[in-house]
Amino acid sequence: MTTTIQIKDETHDLLKKLRSSLEAHSYDEVIISLAAMRTRSLYGFCGKRSLKEVLAGLRDKHDRF
């Protein structure tokens, strides 16, 4: 099934460049590649610590402006 979508010329140019750099055969392959990259997750990367515990170590009160 083929579907037509409207995109800006700039978006089309970007898709063309990505298609070339990814050596994809179609824009569909480009979109699938982008979607696959987006869905990769770091879930579980920080172990069982809560988000609050993880973020607490990133900045302290002295780093704030």
C-alpha positions in Angstrom: 0.0 0.0 0.0 1.3 3.4 -0.9 0.5 6.5 1.1 1.2 10.1 0.2 2.2 12.6 2.9 2.8 16.3 2.7 6.2 17.5 3.9 8.1 20.7 3.5 10.8 21.0 0.8 13.5 21.3 3.5 12.3 18.0 5.0 12.4 16.3 1.6 16.0 17.6 1.1 16.9 16.2 4.5 15.4 12.8 3.7 17.3 12.7 0.4 20.6 13.4 2.3 19.8 10.7 4.9 18.8 8.2 2.2 22.2 8.7 0.5 24.2 8.6 3.7 22.3 5.5 5.0 22.5 3.9 1.5 18.8 3.2 1.8 16.8 2.0 -1.2 13.7 4.1 -0.3 12.5 6.8 2.0 10.5 4.1 3.8 13.8 2.5 4.8 15.1 5.9 6.0 12.0 6.4 8.2 12.2 2.9 9.6 15.9 3.5 10.4 15.1 6.7 12.2 12.2 5.1 14.1 14.4 2.2 15.2 17.1 4.6 16.5 14.4 6.5 18.4 13.0 3.5 20.1 16.3 2.2 21.5 16.1 2.8 25.2 18.4 3.1 28.2 15.7 1.6 30.4 17.4 -0.2 33.2 20.7 1.4 32.5 20.8 3.1 35.9 19.8 0.0 37.8 17.0 0.1 40.3 17.7 3.6 41.5 14.9 6.2 41.2 15.1 9.1 38.8 15.4 11.4 41.9 18.5 9.5 43.1 20.1 9.6 39.7 19.5 13.3 39.2 20.7 14.1 42.7 24.3 13.1 41.7 24.3 15.2 38.6 24.1 18.7 40.1 24.4 20.1 43.6 23.3 23.4 45.0 26.6 25.1 44.2 26.2 24.4 40.4 22.9 26.4 40.2 22.8 29.9 38.9 
